[in-house]
Amino acid sequence: MLGARAAGARLDEALASRDAIELSQRLAEAMEPFVGSVPDAGVVPLRPIVVEPGTFARIGGQVRRLAARLVRLLPRDGYTPGDLDLLRPDGALDAGSFTLFELNAGSCVGGLVEVEHLSRVMAPWAERVLAPTGVRLRFPFPLRALSRALALRYGASARLAWTVLPGALGTEWAPPMAEATTAALRAEGLVVDAVEADALEVRADGVWLGARRVDVILRVIDTDDWLADERLTGLREAVARGVVRLFSSPYDRVLTSKAALVPLSLAGEPRVPWTRFARPAREEGRDLLPFVRDHAADYVLKPFWGRQGQRVVVGREDPKLFGQLLVAAVVSGDCILQRYVEPGIERLPYLEGGGVAWRDSRVVVSPLLARGSPATLCARTSPLEATAVLTHPALGRTGIVPIAEATGR
């Protein structure tokens, strides 16, 4: 049976000899509703990254143990290990070992819908290509995994409301996300509606949507908005009274903060790179900030919270800017310094003109764990000539791609 490397090479051979343009177009069509435009073919890989059997479970176990250790290290302030219901960390995969850069947690983590739809395109194509070799690829379907986790937690008869802020369903991003997610949940037998928060009626005995009582609110609302938006006061009170359940807890903000990795690093966790607060300190007999500034190529500056690479600076890409923003970060008090770890490098095929070009790309691996179960793996890629700061695919610098596990028949 072919191993993972040989299976990937077989897929590359098929792309070189067949019509890759059609596959690229189908992948772009799958992504377009979720990124707001047609992704640049030059950043969307044409095939999955293939890993050896057992990788999903092994990496999932490593992440689960890391997250549990983090919860033990952090002071308990309103959150519990139950906030680990949904995890999508980012990191590097090397020889089966996972190095954690960030721990994204909670029901607002991104990428699930996009990977699900890319897998739907790639899986049947890969099956046809690899069928004669005796290899089958296990593709990630994160929405399916989430659906099953919700059914296990709340019961198949639970009535769920996929809930966004008032007015959000009138935006470009929410309707396709709502349609895709509710379709996946319904396919697993769950009862779910996509609603804006003000469509839910809070009564003494619970939360209602028309004549239907809602058992679970699926919170697709950022933590800051959930905790502070006055329009959500009634829903927050209903959750506090226990008449409706919330997926997931807003205290995931504590775990999602990049500052949460500082105690793991200080505790000597080998799967977390050196991480410290961006503030004056002495370490190993030297002033930390001047040392980091003088060795900018070895470090990354990141804000505690943020998306799409905002305010993230890789020192080796722009040492001068790194030094300037390091000063600003000390003033703002909301950034970390982290030792730069080069993500894995994978040679991947991209559509270029009318043919396929193979380019070395950085690969940031994002396992998905739903209710502690190692469900799926996906990745974000960036060609080496582009910045190492990963952003939204629509910005043309980051490609999302499934990670498929090679198995036998």
Backbone torsions as a table, in degrees:
resi	resn	phi	psi	omega
1	MET	NA	139.2	178.9
2	LEU	-64.5	141.6	171.4
3	GLY	-82.8	-178.1	-176.3
4	ALA	-62.5	-44.9	-178.3
5	ARG	-62.9	-43.3	-179.9
6	ALA	-67.8	-36.4	178.1
7	ALA	-64.4	-41.8	176.8
8	GLY	-62.0	-40.7	178.9
9	ALA	-64.4	-36.3	178.9
10	ARG	-65.7	-38.8	176.7
11	LEU	-64.6	-39.7	178.1
12	ASP	-62.6	-40.4	178.2
13	GLU	-61.1	-41.2	179.4
14	ALA	-64.1	-38.3	179.4
15	LEU	-66.6	-33.5	-178.9
16	ALA	-72.6	-25.1	-174.9
17	SER	-107.3	-7.5	-178.5
18	ARG	-120.2	-177.5	-175.2
19	ASP	-81.0	92.3	179.9
20	ALA	-72.0	-23.1	-178.5
21	ILE	-61.7	-42.6	-179.9
22	GLU	-63.0	-42.8	179.3
23	LEU	-63.9	-42.4	179.0
24	SER	-61.4	-41.3	179.3
25	GLN	-64.2	-39.9	179.8
26	ARG	-67.6	-37.7	177.1
27	LEU	-65.8	-41.3	178.8
28	ALA	-64.1	-40.2	178.2
29	GLU	-64.4	-36.3	178.8
30	ALA	-66.4	-32.7	-176.6
31	MET	-88.3	-28.0	-170.3
32	GLU	-52.8	-44.9	-178.1
33	PRO	-62.6	-23.1	-171.9
34	PHE	-101.0	-14.4	178.5
35	VAL	-112.2	-5.4	174.4
36	GLY	86.5	-3.2	177.8
37	SER	-164.3	171.5	177.6
38	VAL	-75.5	120.5	-179.1
39	PRO	-63.5	149.1	176.2
40	ASP	-64.5	123.7	-178.5
41	ALA	-59.6	-24.0	-178.5
42	GLY	-72.5	-8.8	178.5
43	VAL	-118.1	-3.4	-179.8
44	VAL	-101.2	108.3	178.5
45	PRO	-61.4	150.2	-175.4
46	LEU	-90.1	-8.3	179.2
47	ARG	-142.6	163.6	178.0
48	PRO	-72.9	162.4	165.8
49	ILE	-82.8	131.2	-175.0
50	VAL	-107.0	130.2	179.7
51	VAL	-121.6	166.8	-176.0
52	GLU	-72.7	158.2	177.1
53	PRO	-57.3	142.4	178.6
54	GLY	88.4	-4.0	-177.3
55	THR	-66.4	-41.7	-179.2
56	PHE	-55.3	-51.5	-176.5
57	ALA	-67.1	-40.2	-177.2
58	ARG	-65.6	-48.8	-179.0
59	ILE	-68.5	-37.9	176.5
60	GLY	-59.4	-41.6	177.8
61	GLY	-64.5	-40.0	178.3
62	GLN	-62.8	-44.4	-179.3
63	VAL	-66.8	-40.2	-179.9
64	ARG	-60.4	-42.3	179.2
65	ARG	-68.5	-38.5	176.9
66	LEU	-61.4	-46.5	-178.4
67	ALA	-64.5	-41.3	179.2
68	ALA	-65.0	-38.0	177.7
69	ARG	-66.3	-37.9	179.1
70	LEU	-61.8	-43.7	179.8
71	VAL	-61.1	-36.8	179.3
72	ARG	-69.9	-32.2	-177.2
73	LEU	-78.2	-32.9	-177.0
74	LEU	-79.2	147.3	175.9
75	PRO	-65.2	138.5	179.9
76	ARG	-75.8	113.4	-177.9
77	ASP	-138.5	65.4	174.8
78	GLY	94.5	-7.0	178.8
79	TYR	-118.2	163.7	-174.9
80	THR	-136.8	170.5	175.2
81	PRO	-58.2	-18.6	175.7
82	GLY	-63.0	-17.4	177.1
83	ASP	-72.3	-3.5	177.1
84	LEU	-90.0	21.3	-177.8
85	ASP	-58.7	-36.2	-178.8
86	LEU	-137.9	119.4	-178.6
87	LEU	-125.8	136.4	172.1
88	ARG	-138.8	78.7	-179.7
89	PRO	-73.9	165.4	173.6
90	ASP	-119.1	141.7	179.2
91	GLY	-175.7	-164.9	-178.1
92	ALA	-117.2	141.2	179.1
93	LEU	-110.5	120.8	-178.0
94	ASP	-139.1	114.9	177.6
95	ALA	52.7	39.4	176.3
96	GLY	85.7	-3.0	179.7
97	SER	-107.5	140.3	-174.9
98	PHE	-108.3	127.4	174.1
99	THR	-104.4	123.5	-171.9
100	LEU	-90.2	121.3	173.9
101	PHE	-92.8	-42.1	-175.8
102	GLU	-146.4	150.6	176.7
103	LEU	-118.7	98.1	176.5
104	ASN	-87.5	131.2	-175.3
105	ALA	-134.7	152.6	171.1
106	GLY	103.4	174.3	-172.1
107	SER	-76.0	-2.2	178.7
108	CYS	-102.5	6.8	179.5
109	VAL	-64.1	144.7	-175.6
110	GLY	-99.5	173.5	174.4
111	GLY	96.2	-16.0	-175.7
112	LEU	-63.5	-47.3	-176.7
113	VAL	-66.6	-42.7	-176.7
114	GLU	-63.4	-45.7	-178.9
115	VAL	-65.0	-39.5	178.4
116	GLU	-55.9	-45.1	-175.9
117	HIS	-76.9	-31.6	173.4
118	LEU	-65.7	-40.0	178.5
119	SER	-62.1	-35.7	-179.7
120	ARG	-64.5	-28.4	177.1
121	VAL	-83.4	-46.5	-173.7
122	MET	-73.8	-34.5	-172.7
123	ALA	-61.2	-50.8	-179.8
124	PRO	-66.4	-33.6	177.2
125	TRP	-64.2	-47.2	-179.7
126	ALA	-64.7	-34.8	179.0
127	GLU	-62.1	-43.4	179.4
128	ARG	-65.0	-41.1	-176.9
129	VAL	-68.4	-41.4	-172.6
130	LEU	-93.2	-8.3	-176.7
131	ALA	-52.0	-44.0	-178.1
132	PRO	-68.8	-15.6	-175.1
133	THR	-91.0	-9.3	-177.6
134	GLY	82.5	10.8	180.0
135	VAL	-107.4	138.9	172.7
136	ARG	-124.5	139.7	179.6
137	LEU	-100.8	133.0	173.6
138	ARG	-92.3	108.7	-177.5
139	PHE	-89.7	153.7	176.0
140	PRO	-80.4	132.1	172.0
141	PHE	-127.6	80.1	-170.8
142	PRO	-64.4	-31.8	177.7
143	LEU	-67.2	-37.3	177.1
144	ARG	-64.5	-42.1	178.4
145	ALA	-63.4	-42.3	178.3
146	LEU	-63.4	-41.7	-179.8
147	SER	-59.1	-44.4	-178.3
148	ARG	-69.2	-35.9	177.2
149	ALA	-64.9	-40.8	178.0
150	LEU	-64.4	-40.8	179.0
151	ALA	-63.6	-38.5	179.1
152	LEU	-67.8	-37.4	-176.7
153	ARG	-76.5	-47.1	-170.1
154	TYR	-105.1	-10.0	-177.8
155	GLY	95.0	146.0	-175.9
156	ALA	-65.5	-20.8	-178.3
157	SER	-91.2	-0.7	-178.5
158	ALA	-63.6	143.3	177.4
159	ARG	-101.2	120.9	-173.2
160	LEU	-113.9	150.8	175.2
161	ALA	-125.1	112.8	173.7
162	TRP	-75.9	109.1	-162.2
163	THR	-118.1	129.0	176.4
164	VAL	-122.2	171.2	178.3
165	LEU	-63.3	153.6	174.4
166	PRO	-54.3	132.2	179.4
167	GLY	91.9	-13.0	-174.2
168	ALA	-68.1	-31.9	-179.6
169	LEU	-71.0	-5.2	173.2
170	GLY	-93.4	0.9	178.6
171	THR	-88.9	176.9	179.9
172	GLU	-77.7	-35.5	-170.8
173	TRP	-79.8	-35.3	-169.4
174	ALA	-70.8	-45.2	-176.6
175	PRO	-57.2	-47.1	178.3
176	PRO	-65.6	-34.8	176.6
177	MET	-64.8	-43.6	-179.9
178	ALA	-62.4	-46.1	-178.4
179	GLU	-62.1	-45.7	-177.9
180	ALA	-65.5	-44.1	-175.9
181	THR	-70.3	-45.9	179.9
182	THR	-64.4	-35.4	177.8
183	ALA	-63.6	-41.2	179.7
184	ALA	-65.6	-42.1	179.7
185	LEU	-66.4	-41.7	179.6
186	ARG	-66.0	-32.9	178.5
187	ALA	-63.7	-24.2	176.3
188	GLU	-92.9	8.2	175.3
189	GLY	91.3	5.9	179.7
190	LEU	-83.0	151.8	176.2
191	VAL	-98.8	118.0	-173.9
192	VAL	-148.4	144.3	173.8
193	ASP	-128.6	146.5	172.9
194	ALA	-95.2	122.6	-174.3
195	VAL	-141.6	156.0	167.1
196	GLU	-85.2	150.0	-170.6
197	ALA	-56.7	-34.7	-176.8
198	ASP	-76.5	-4.2	174.2
199	ALA	-82.9	-11.5	179.8
200	LEU	-90.2	132.0	-179.1
201	GLU	-100.9	123.2	178.9
202	VAL	-92.4	120.0	176.9
203	ARG	-117.6	174.3	-179.4
204	ALA	-62.8	-32.6	-175.6
205	ASP	-97.2	3.4	179.1
206	GLY	152.0	-166.5	179.5
207	VAL	-112.5	135.0	-173.4
208	TRP	-127.4	146.9	170.2
209	LEU	-121.2	99.1	-172.6
210	GLY	64.1	-126.1	-179.3
211	ALA	-91.1	5.1	-175.0
212	ARG	-109.5	127.7	175.3
213	ARG	-78.4	137.9	-179.9
214	VAL	-95.6	127.9	178.7
215	ASP	-89.6	-35.0	-173.6
216	VAL	-138.8	130.6	171.1
217	ILE	-95.5	118.5	172.7
218	LEU	-87.2	107.2	-171.2
219	ARG	-81.5	105.8	172.6
220	VAL	-106.6	49.5	-176.0
221	ILE	-132.3	126.8	-179.8
222	ASP	-54.6	148.5	-177.0
223	THR	-55.0	-45.1	-178.5
224	ASP	-58.1	-42.8	179.6
225	ASP	-68.6	-41.5	-179.5
226	TRP	-60.5	-40.5	-175.7
227	LEU	-79.2	-23.2	-170.1
228	ALA	-121.9	-21.6	-175.2
229	ASP	-68.2	121.8	-177.3
230	GLU	-63.1	-26.2	-180.0
231	ARG	-68.2	-14.3	-178.1
232	LEU	-103.0	7.2	-175.9
233	THR	-56.0	-46.8	-178.6
234	GLY	-61.9	-41.2	179.0
235	LEU	-67.0	-40.7	178.0
236	ARG	-60.9	-42.6	179.9
237	GLU	-65.8	-37.2	178.6
238	ALA	-64.8	-39.3	176.5
239	VAL	-65.0	-43.0	-179.6
240	ALA	-63.2	-33.9	179.3
241	ARG	-79.0	-12.1	178.3
242	GLY	81.9	15.2	-179.1
243	VAL	-88.6	-7.5	172.6
244	VAL	-148.4	148.9	-179.9
245	ARG	-101.1	154.9	-174.2
246	LEU	-121.9	129.5	173.4
247	PHE	-122.1	111.3	1.4
248	SER	-117.0	176.5	-177.2
249	SER	-58.5	140.0	178.0
250	PRO	-69.5	-10.3	179.0
251	TYR	-76.2	2.5	173.0
252	ASP	-62.3	-15.6	177.6
253	ARG	-59.9	-35.0	178.8
254	VAL	-63.5	-41.7	-177.4
255	LEU	-77.1	-32.0	-178.3
256	THR	-75.2	-25.2	178.1
257	SER	-57.2	130.6	178.5
258	LYS	-64.6	-20.2	175.9
259	ALA	-64.0	-20.8	-179.7
260	ALA	-65.0	-21.1	179.9
261	LEU	-78.2	-15.0	-179.8
262	VAL	-59.5	-50.4	179.2
263	PRO	-62.7	-32.6	176.1
264	LEU	-64.6	-43.4	179.0
265	SER	-64.3	-44.9	-179.9
266	LEU	-63.2	-30.0	179.3
267	ALA	-79.8	0.7	177.2
268	GLY	79.9	24.2	178.7
269	GLU	-63.5	117.1	-174.0
270	PRO	-69.7	-18.8	-178.2
271	ARG	-92.1	7.3	177.2
272	VAL	-120.7	126.9	178.3
273	PRO	-66.7	160.9	177.2
274	TRP	-50.4	123.2	-176.8
275	THR	-139.4	129.3	-179.7
276	ARG	-140.5	160.6	172.0
277	PHE	-68.4	142.3	177.2
278	ALA	-80.9	81.8	-179.7
279	ARG	-156.5	160.0	-178.0
280	PRO	-57.1	135.5	178.9
281	ALA	-166.4	163.1	172.5
282	ARG	-116.6	135.8	-179.4
283	GLU	-144.5	130.3	-178.4
284	GLU	54.9	37.6	174.3
285	GLY	78.0	14.0	179.7
286	ARG	-136.4	156.2	176.5
287	ASP	-71.3	124.4	-171.5
288	LEU	-64.6	-50.7	-172.0
289	LEU	-64.9	-47.6	176.9
290	PRO	-59.9	-36.4	179.0
291	PHE	-64.1	-46.9	-179.5
292	VAL	-63.6	-41.6	179.5
293	ARG	-60.5	-40.4	-178.4
294	ASP	-76.2	-15.5	178.2
295	HIS	-121.9	44.5	-173.4
296	ALA	-57.0	-30.5	-177.1
297	ALA	-62.3	-16.5	-176.9
298	ASP	-98.0	1.7	-170.5
299	TYR	-134.8	160.5	174.8
300	VAL	-126.9	141.3	176.0
301	LEU	-108.0	127.5	-176.6
302	LYS	-136.2	142.8	171.6
303	PRO	-75.5	157.6	178.4
304	PHE	-55.4	-45.7	-178.6
305	TRP	-126.9	157.4	177.6
306	GLY	148.5	162.3	-177.7
307	ARG	-130.3	162.7	172.4
308	GLN	56.2	32.6	174.5
309	GLY	73.0	13.1	-179.4
310	GLN	-63.5	130.3	178.4
311	ARG	65.3	12.1	175.2
312	VAL	-90.1	129.3	-179.9
313	VAL	-128.6	124.9	175.3
314	VAL	-92.5	117.6	-172.0
315	GLY	-57.3	-37.4	-177.2
316	ARG	-70.8	-19.5	179.4
317	GLU	-83.0	-34.6	-178.0
318	ASP	-153.2	80.9	-177.1
319	PRO	-59.1	-36.5	-178.9
320	LYS	-65.1	-47.9	177.9
321	LEU	-63.4	-38.4	178.7
322	PHE	-57.6	-46.2	179.9
323	GLY	-64.2	-39.4	179.6
324	GLN	-65.9	-45.7	-177.9
325	LEU	-74.9	-22.4	174.8
326	LEU	-63.4	-41.3	176.6
327	VAL	-62.0	-45.6	179.4
328	ALA	-63.5	-35.4	-179.5
329	ALA	-67.3	-36.8	178.0
330	VAL	-63.1	-38.7	179.2
331	VAL	-68.2	-45.2	-177.0
332	SER	-73.1	-28.3	176.8
333	GLY	68.9	23.3	-175.1
334	ASP	-130.1	34.7	-178.5
335	CYS	-133.8	159.4	172.0
336	ILE	-118.0	159.5	167.6
337	LEU	-109.6	136.9	-178.8
338	GLN	-137.7	137.8	177.0
339	ARG	-64.5	133.4	-178.2
340	TYR	-71.2	128.7	173.9
341	VAL	-119.5	120.2	179.2
342	GLU	-66.2	122.6	176.4
343	PRO	-62.2	169.6	176.4
344	GLY	-59.7	151.3	178.5
345	ILE	-110.9	128.8	-179.2
346	GLU	-131.1	136.3	176.3
347	ARG	-86.7	113.0	-171.4
348	LEU	-122.5	150.8	179.1
349	PRO	-89.2	136.8	176.5
350	TYR	-129.7	152.1	174.0
351	LEU	-78.1	127.9	-179.7
352	GLU	-138.7	110.7	-173.2
353	GLY	66.0	-126.2	-180.0
354	GLY	-101.2	9.0	-177.7
355	GLY	-137.2	-168.8	-176.7
356	VAL	-109.0	132.7	175.5
357	ALA	-118.2	135.1	178.5
358	TRP	-99.2	125.4	-177.4
359	ARG	-132.0	143.5	173.9
360	ASP	-70.7	129.6	-176.2
361	SER	-132.0	144.0	169.8
362	ARG	-69.4	143.4	-179.8
363	VAL	-128.7	110.3	173.3
364	VAL	-95.3	120.9	-174.0
365	VAL	-91.9	136.8	-179.4
366	SER	-127.7	92.1	173.2
367	PRO	-67.5	151.0	173.0
368	LEU	-117.7	125.0	175.1
369	LEU	-117.7	124.0	177.0
370	ALA	-114.3	116.9	-177.9
371	ARG	57.5	36.4	177.1
372	GLY	82.3	-5.9	-179.4
373	SER	-88.6	129.1	178.1
374	PRO	-72.0	94.0	-167.9
375	ALA	-84.6	-57.6	-170.9
376	THR	-149.0	167.1	172.1
377	LEU	-128.0	139.5	171.2
378	CYS	-139.8	176.5	-177.4
379	ALA	-146.9	155.6	168.6
380	ARG	-114.1	137.2	-173.2
381	THR	-121.9	153.6	178.2
382	SER	-149.1	118.7	177.1
383	PRO	-55.1	146.5	-173.0
384	LEU	-59.7	-27.7	-179.7
385	GLU	-76.2	-11.7	178.3
386	ALA	-92.9	173.6	178.4
387	THR	-66.8	151.3	176.6
388	ALA	-81.0	-4.9	177.7
389	VAL	-83.1	110.1	-176.3
390	LEU	-80.1	138.9	-177.2
391	THR	-131.0	-169.5	178.4
392	HIS	-68.0	140.1	-179.3
393	PRO	-55.4	-31.5	-178.5
394	ALA	-65.6	-18.8	179.1
395	LEU	-82.3	-4.1	170.6
396	GLY	82.0	18.3	178.6
397	ARG	-123.4	-11.2	-175.2
398	THR	-130.3	132.2	174.0
399	GLY	-113.6	134.0	174.8
400	ILE	-93.1	139.1	-178.8
401	VAL	-147.4	141.6	175.0
402	PRO	-69.5	152.4	168.2
403	ILE	-107.5	121.2	-176.5
404	ALA	-109.2	141.7	-178.2
405	GLU	-100.4	126.8	179.4
406	ALA	-73.7	132.0	177.4
407	THR	-136.5	168.9	172.6
408	GLY	-85.0	178.6	179.5
409	ARG	-76.6	NA	NA
